[in-house]
């Protein structure tokens, strides 16, 4: 009976280790994905700020042209 219990526990430990490795790999993948998304967000925010500044400059020029007329 003890040998059967030992083998059963050994199989459970092996299954837990396998699951642990899979979860670790998934966690690493998710961290990398999160990092990529943060970088993409930062780049999009930068581009959005540049576009906003350009639109504001265009509006100021249009107002100046309108005031000259």
C-alpha positions as CSV (number, residue, x, y, z in Angstrom):
1,X,0.0,0.0,0.0
2,X,2.8,2.5,0.8
3,X,4.4,1.9,-2.6
4,X,1.1,2.7,-4.3
5,X,0.7,5.8,-2.2
6,X,4.2,6.9,-3.1
7,X,3.6,6.4,-6.8
8,X,0.4,8.3,-6.6
9,X,2.0,11.2,-4.8
10,X,4.9,11.1,-7.2
11,X,2.5,11.4,-10.1
12,X,0.7,14.3,-8.5
13,X,4.0,16.1,-7.8
14,X,5.0,15.6,-11.5
15,X,1.6,16.9,-12.6
16,X,2.0,20.0,-10.4
17,X,5.5,20.6,-11.6
18,X,4.3,20.4,-15.2
19,X,1.5,22.8,-14.4
20,X,3.9,25.2,-12.6
21,X,6.2,25.3,-15.7
22,X,3.3,25.9,-18.0
23,X,2.0,28.8,-15.8
24,X,5.5,30.2,-15.5
25,X,5.8,30.2,-19.3
26,X,2.4,31.8,-19.7
27,X,3.2,34.4,-17.1
28,X,6.4,35.3,-18.9
29,X,4.5,35.5,-22.2
30,X,1.9,37.8,-20.6
31,X,4.5,40.0,-19.1
32,X,6.2,40.4,-22.5
33,X,2.8,41.1,-24.1
34,X,2.0,43.7,-21.5
35,X,5.4,45.4,-22.0
36,X,4.8,45.5,-25.8
37,X,1.3,47.0,-25.2
38,X,2.7,49.7,-22.9
39,X,5.3,50.6,-25.5
40,X,2.6,50.7,-28.2
41,X,0.4,52.9,-26.0
42,X,3.3,55.3,-25.3
43,X,4.0,55.6,-29.0
44,X,0.4,56.2,-29.8
45,X,0.2,58.8,-27.1
46,X,3.2,60.5,-28.6
47,X,1.8,60.5,-32.1
48,X,-1.5,61.8,-30.8
49,X,0.2,64.7,-29.0
50,X,2.1,65.6,-32.2
51,X,-1.1,65.5,-34.2
52,X,-2.9,67.6,-31.6
53,X,-0.1,70.2,-31.7
54,X,-0.2,70.3,-35.6
55,X,-4.0,70.8,-35.6
56,X,-3.7,73.6,-33.0
57,X,-1.0,75.3,-35.1
58,X,-3.2,75.0,-38.2
59,X,-6.1,76.5,-36.3
60,X,-3.9,79.4,-35.1
61,X,-2.8,80.1,-38.7
62,X,-6.4,80.0,-40.0
63,X,-7.4,82.4,-37.3
64,X,-4.5,84.7,-38.1
65,X,-5.5,84.6,-41.8
66,X,-9.1,85.3,-40.9
67,X,-8.1,88.3,-38.8
68,X,-6.1,89.7,-41.7
69,X,-9.1,89.6,-44.0
